[in-house]
Amino acid sequence: MAYTRLEDYGVIGDLETCALITRDGSIDWLCLPHIGSRSVFAALLDPERGGHCRIRPQTKYHSSQSYAGDTNILRTSFTTPLGDVLNVSPDDGRYKLSPRASFRQVRFNAIISPSTM
């Protein structure tokens, strides 16, 4: 397994801890309950043993990330044959769906693999 380039990570946090999330929806770095705690996910350091939490569509997809304006709200988008899926973190009520938004069922795979380091 290859390392993810640092520029391919987005960061979210809550003043207690932070997580690094890849463009394809994998949390590769997270210490809990505080930033100085032991890492729960550390694939950033060791893709084989570091662990990660990954959520992504089961179908083929293209993914992208961006921050909402001048905020720390990270938007991870997946474009699938069925349409677009948007994951907004953290959801503090500032992000609004378009009144023209349509919803379709898209199946996701979730893998939670804690660090063994």
PyMOL commands that set and color helices and strands:
alter all, ss='L'
color gray80, all
select helices_A, chain A and resi 6-8
alter helices_A, ss='H'
color red, helices_A
select strands_A, chain A and resi 9-13+18-22+26-31+39-41+52-57+62-67+74-80+83-89+108-113
alter strands_A, ss='S'
color yellow, strands_A
deselect
rebuild
show_as cartoon
